[in-house]
């Protein structure tokens, strides 16, 4: 085949496929960049092969696929996660973000994909706390912009600022703080997998808390993600992932 025939054939093929051909820029627009900590097991962490995994990672990936998106994860600290969203360093957050009215005013949040409770963690030998109000005057290790930080302050605790949950339990084990407040599922998983850590759940409190995925306000993602999430809840995919990581469906 001579050069002229090759060119004609290429043009004809391009014309025939024009309606379905996706440009590089169009393909890129179907990839969503997602921020997560990567240090908050079992929601977002690195496995023994150092691969990013976890309940949030798998749920977001499944929902995004259902909605027609590929996913690229970027790891960051909790206290920088919202600033990065606003500055467009990423398009979404998948990191057990509690759905609150103040956050809904600033961002788009999906319907819940996790429902959990609040807990107070102490050293196993510490019997000072049996209800959340007992943390009054004690020192709590919390990340600065978390719901758990706000709850600790509301109940009279002094705060030691840390980057995330792993740092909180490390300081608690060392005796440098008295308590840390966190999610019941994360706390339970930590204790189950670190039975020699000498840490216990001393109190459970508050109404059930709902967590959702986060997007910039009016970014256009949330409707498609809510639809995909509902479909995967209906067909049992989300329940199956909950049972994989927690032994139960944690989306209700």
C-alpha positions as CSV (number, residue, x, y, z in Angstrom):
1,X,0.0,0.0,0.0
2,X,1.5,3.4,-1.0
3,X,1.6,6.4,1.2
4,X,-1.4,8.1,-0.4
5,X,-3.6,5.1,0.1
6,X,-2.4,4.7,3.7
7,X,-3.4,8.3,4.4
8,X,-6.8,7.9,2.8
9,X,-7.5,4.7,4.7
10,X,-6.5,6.5,8.0
11,X,-8.8,9.4,7.2
12,X,-11.7,7.1,6.4
13,X,-11.1,5.1,9.6
14,X,-11.0,8.3,11.7
15,X,-14.2,9.4,10.1
16,X,-15.9,6.1,10.8
17,X,-14.8,6.1,14.4
18,X,-15.2,9.9,15.0
19,X,-18.3,9.5,17.1
20,X,-16.7,7.1,19.6
21,X,-13.0,8.3,19.6
22,X,-12.0,9.8,23.0
23,X,-9.3,12.4,23.0
24,X,-6.5,12.5,25.6
25,X,-8.1,15.5,27.3
26,X,-11.5,13.7,27.4
27,X,-9.9,10.6,28.8
28,X,-8.2,12.7,31.5
29,X,-11.5,14.3,32.5
30,X,-12.8,10.8,33.4
31,X,-10.1,10.3,36.0
32,X,-10.9,11.6,39.4
33,X,-8.1,12.5,41.9
34,X,-8.9,11.4,45.4
35,X,-7.2,12.4,48.7
36,X,-6.8,10.0,51.5
37,X,-4.5,9.6,54.5
38,X,-3.2,6.1,53.9
39,X,-2.5,5.7,57.7
40,X,-6.0,5.1,59.0
41,X,-6.6,1.4,59.1
42,X,-8.8,-0.3,58.1
43,X,-10.3,2.5,56.1
44,X,-7.1,3.7,54.2
45,X,-3.7,2.1,54.8
46,X,-0.8,0.2,53.2
47,X,-0.9,-3.6,53.3
48,X,2.1,-5.9,53.7
49,X,3.0,-5.4,50.0
50,X,2.9,-1.6,50.7
51,X,-0.1,-1.2,48.4
52,X,-2.7,1.4,49.4
53,X,-5.9,-0.3,50.3
54,X,-8.8,-0.3,52.8
55,X,-12.5,0.0,53.1
56,X,-12.6,3.6,51.9
57,X,-10.2,3.0,49.1
58,X,-12.2,0.0,47.8
59,X,-15.6,1.6,48.2
60,X,-14.6,4.8,46.5
61,X,-13.0,2.8,43.6
62,X,-16.1,0.7,43.2
63,X,-18.5,3.7,43.3
64,X,-16.3,5.7,40.9
65,X,-16.2,2.8,38.4
66,X,-20.0,2.5,38.6
67,X,-20.2,6.2,37.9
68,X,-17.9,5.9,34.9
69,X,-14.6,7.2,36.4
70,X,-11.1,6.0,36.9
71,X,-9.4,6.8,40.2
72,X,-6.0,8.2,41.2
73,X,-5.3,8.4,44.9
74,X,-3.1,11.0,46.5
75,X,-2.0,10.6,50.2
76,X,-2.0,13.5,52.6
77,X,-2.4,14.4,56.2
78,X,-5.9,14.9,57.6
79,X,-5.3,18.6,58.5
80,X,-4.4,19.5,54.9
81,X,-7.1,17.4,53.2
82,X,-9.8,20.1,52.9
83,X,-7.4,22.8,51.9
84,X,-6.1,20.6,49.1
85,X,-9.6,20.1,47.8
86,X,-10.3,23.8,47.8
87,X,-7.1,24.6,46.0
88,X,-7.9,21.9,43.4
89,X,-4.9,19.6,44.2
90,X,-7.5,16.8,44.2
91,X,-11.2,16.4,43.2
92,X,-12.5,14.4,46.1
93,X,-11.8,13.1,49.7
94,X,-12.3,9.5,50.7
95,X,-11.3,9.4,54.4
96,X,-14.3,8.8,56.7
97,X,-15.4,12.4,56.7
98,X,-18.3,12.9,59.1
99,X,-21.3,14.5,57.4
100,X,-22.0,17.7,59.3
101,X,-24.0,20.8,58.5
102,X,-20.9,23.1,58.5
103,X,-19.2,20.8,56.0
104,X,-22.3,20.5,53.8
105,X,-22.4,24.4,53.6
106,X,-18.8,24.4,52.2
107,X,-18.6,21.2,50.2
108,X,-20.7,18.6,48.4
109,X,-21.0,15.4,50.4
110,X,-22.5,12.1,49.2
111,X,-25.1,10.0,51.0
112,X,-23.5,7.9,53.8
113,X,-21.4,4.9,53.0
114,X,-20.5,4.3,56.6
115,X,-22.4,4.6,59.9
116,X,-20.4,4.3,63.2
117,X,-20.2,5.7,66.7
118,X,-17.8,7.9,68.7
119,X,-15.5,6.3,71.3
120,X,-13.0,7.3,74.0
121,X,-9.8,5.3,74.0
122,X,-7.6,5.1,77.2
123,X,-4.8,2.8,78.4
124,X,-6.2,-0.5,79.7
125,X,-5.0,0.3,83.2
126,X,-6.7,3.7,83.3
127,X,-10.2,3.5,85.0
128,X,-10.9,7.3,85.1
129,X,-13.2,7.3,82.1
130,X,-16.5,5.6,81.8
131,X,-18.4,8.3,80.0
132,X,-17.3,11.1,77.7
133,X,-17.7,13.8,80.3
134,X,-15.0,12.1,82.3
135,X,-12.4,13.5,79.9
136,X,-12.8,17.0,81.3
137,X,-9.4,18.2,82.3
138,X,-7.6,15.2,80.7
139,X,-5.3,15.6,77.7
140,X,-6.5,14.2,74.4
141,X,-4.4,13.6,71.2
142,X,-6.4,14.7,68.2
143,X,-5.9,16.1,64.7
144,X,-6.8,19.8,64.6
145,X,-9.6,19.8,62.1
146,X,-11.4,16.6,63.0
147,X,-14.8,16.1,64.5
148,X,-13.1,14.2,67.3
149,X,-11.0,17.3,68.1
150,X,-14.2,19.3,68.4
151,X,-15.9,16.7,70.6
152,X,-12.9,16.6,72.9
153,X,-12.9,20.4,73.3
154,X,-16.6,20.4,74.0
155,X,-16.1,17.9,76.8
156,X,-13.3,19.9,78.5
157,X,-10.2,18.1,77.3
158,X,-6.9,19.7,76.8
159,X,-5.6,19.0,73.3
160,X,-2.3,17.6,72.0
161,X,-2.4,18.2,68.2
162,X,-1.3,15.2,66.1
163,X,-1.4,14.4,62.3
164,X,-3.8,11.4,62.6
165,X,-5.1,8.4,64.4
166,X,-1.8,6.4,64.3
167,X,0.0,9.3,66.1
168,X,-2.8,9.5,68.7
169,X,-2.6,5.9,69.8
170,X,1.2,6.1,69.8
171,X,1.1,9.0,72.3
172,X,-1.6,7.2,74.3
173,X,0.6,4.0,74.6
174,X,3.6,6.1,75.7
175,X,1.5,7.8,78.4
176,X,2.1,11.3,76.9
177,X,-1.7,11.8,76.7
178,X,-4.6,10.4,78.7
179,X,-7.2,9.8,76.0
180,X,-8.0,10.0,72.3
181,X,-11.5,10.2,70.7
182,X,-12.1,8.4,67.4
183,X,-14.4,6.2,65.4
184,X,-15.7,3.0,66.9
185,X,-14.8,0.9,63.8
186,X,-11.2,2.2,63.6
187,X,-10.7,1.8,67.3
188,X,-12.1,-1.7,67.3
189,X,-9.9,-2.7,64.4
190,X,-6.8,-1.3,66.0
191,X,-7.4,-3.1,69.3
192,X,-8.2,-6.4,67.5
193,X,-4.9,-6.2,65.5
194,X,-2.8,-4.8,68.4
195,X,-3.9,-6.9,71.4
196,X,-0.6,-6.1,73.3
197,X,-1.0,-2.3,72.9
198,X,-2.6,-1.9,76.3
199,X,-5.4,0.2,75.0
200,X,-9.2,-0.1,75.5
201,X,-12.5,1.5,74.5
202,X,-13.5,3.2,77.8
203,X,-16.7,4.9,76.6
204,X,-19.0,5.0,73.6
205,X,-21.1,8.1,73.2
206,X,-23.3,10.2,70.9
207,X,-25.7,9.4,68.1
208,X,-24.6,7.3,65.2
209,X,-22.3,9.3,62.9
210,X,-22.6,9.1,59.1
211,X,-19.6,9.4,56.8
212,X,-19.6,10.5,53.1
213,X,-17.3,11.2,50.2
214,X,-16.5,14.9,49.7
215,X,-16.3,17.1,46.6
216,X,-15.9,20.8,45.9
217,X,-19.2,22.7,46.0
218,X,-21.1,22.5,42.7
219,X,-18.3,20.4,41.1
220,X,-20.9,18.2,39.4
221,X,-19.7,14.9,40.8
222,X,-22.1,14.2,43.7
223,X,-25.3,13.3,41.8
224,X,-23.5,10.6,39.7
225,X,-21.7,9.3,42.8
226,X,-24.9,9.2,44.9
227,X,-26.7,7.2,42.1
228,X,-23.8,4.8,41.8
229,X,-23.5,4.4,45.6
230,X,-27.2,3.6,45.9
231,X,-26.9,1.0,43.1
232,X,-24.0,-0.7,44.9
233,X,-25.8,-0.7,48.2
234,X,-28.8,-2.3,46.6
235,X,-26.8,-5.0,44.8
236,X,-24.9,-5.9,48.0
237,X,-21.4,-4.7,46.9
238,X,-21.0,-2.2,49.8
239,X,-22.2,-4.7,52.3
240,X,-19.7,-7.3,50.9
241,X,-16.8,-4.8,51.4
242,X,-18.0,-4.0,54.9
243,X,-18.0,-7.7,55.8
244,X,-14.5,-8.0,54.3
245,X,-13.0,-5.4,56.6
246,X,-15.3,-5.4,59.6
247,X,-17.3,-8.7,59.5
248,X,-20.5,-6.8,59.0
249,X,-22.3,-4.3,56.8
250,X,-21.3,-0.9,58.1
251,X,-23.2,1.2,55.6
252,X,-26.5,1.2,57.6
